[in-house]
Amino acid sequence: MTNESILQATQTYLMANYGRIPLVTARASGATVWDATGKQYLDLFAGFGAGGLGHCHPKVVAAIGKAAGEMMAVGNLYTWESQVRLAEAIIRHSFPGKVFYCHSGAEANEAAIKLARRAGGEGRYKIISFHKCFHGRTLGSLSVTATKAYQAGFEPMLPGNVCVPFGDLKAVENAIDDQTAGVIVEPIQGEGGVNVPTVEFMKGLRALCDRHKLTLICDEVWTAPARTGKWFAYQHYGIVPDVMTLAKAIGGGVPVAACVGREAFGDVLTPGTHGCTLGGNPVCAAAGAAVCQAIEEENLVDEARRKGERIVQAIKNAAIGRVKEIRGKGLMLGIELDAAPDQAKAVFNACLDAGVMINIAQGNVVRLAPPMVITDDELDQGLAVVIDAMKG
Ligand SMILES: *Cc1c(COP(=O)(O)O)cnc(C)c1O
């Protein structure tokens, strides 16, 4: 198909739910993406973080190829090696507990909300979440994503959920009643514009959940694995959640998601209470296990931290008047500009024209989340373009 015909057919056959850019992508490797005309782009956003390991990481490609040739789907009535290898790696790097597999962040959060309701017992169903959070688009996960723009036209939501200001412990405490089941929080907000909570806030949430016997859910869909300079971002705060959810980068580009329960929380979903036909299927689980292995072998936790510092330093050195604040940890960074949404859009367009992919959140936050395997040279080249564009 020609470029034009693909763009045309996209409009004809695909729902218009994404605000797509008319760019036909064709091939990708490491931190590089090529469009259908052969133009090369440096990817400083890694497909919404899903390309944490870079595009088509050879270890992931090999694992998928091998698994696809061996066994693709036999059903969760049985078990297989790759799904225990991935779970073992997740648990080894987090906390003693157990894993449930599905395919998307939204689905992982659905599982977490169901788990919190069951753990809470009869009558406890309310979940507390935070302003500017993002937990997914299914009705359950949307119900705790209290942004009007996302919910408009889809009401009513699940009842009882309360959304309070991010960082406001008093508001959390006031929102808790005897019907509250849990709290869901991103250890760094992604779609909300890369907002980093304080250690005191996260520790305070942990204490409130302990005191009121609530399930503390950390939504690590954007932040893990490794991207923030720790395997899991909750580890920056000296706390352990009861449940954490994973998706995006854990599959290295194929749909893998997980809901992980700590100790007794791992035993709440008993036979028949929840399921996902293709969850943890051999191809996806093998990809996830290869991702974890590559992170270990290639020291990507440290690389994410080091490269993140390199970016922050370069942007500080550039002393750009429009930069109000640089937020984030490791390779999950947000640069808030003193700019109107159309000016921020111009930064995005200037980068894309110059062959660099970035993202804009909340109208004025330039989000940078390169693949963790990006080389220092690539990073410097990409940053030069982004810095130029931000200068305007
Ligand atoms: C992207 C995201 C989700 C939703 O993940 P999907 O795979 O798109 O369903 C949930 N939570 C957070 C924090 C996310 O960034």
The ligand as a Gaussian input file, in Angstrom:
#p B3LYP/6-31G(d) Opt

LIG

0 1
 C       -1.221000       3.935000      30.249000
 C       -1.636000       3.812000      31.665000
 C       -2.718000       2.993000      32.040000
 C       -3.571000       2.281000      31.034000
 O       -2.845000       1.311000      30.358000
 P       -3.466000       0.636000      29.035000
 O       -2.510000      -0.450000      28.734000
 O       -3.528000       1.703000      27.999000
 O       -4.813000       0.139000      29.416000
 C       -2.994000       2.854000      33.375000
 N       -2.273000       3.491000      34.304000
 C       -1.243000       4.294000      33.993000
 C       -0.455000       4.954000      35.083000
 C       -0.900000       4.498000      32.663000
 O        0.105000       5.312000      32.343000

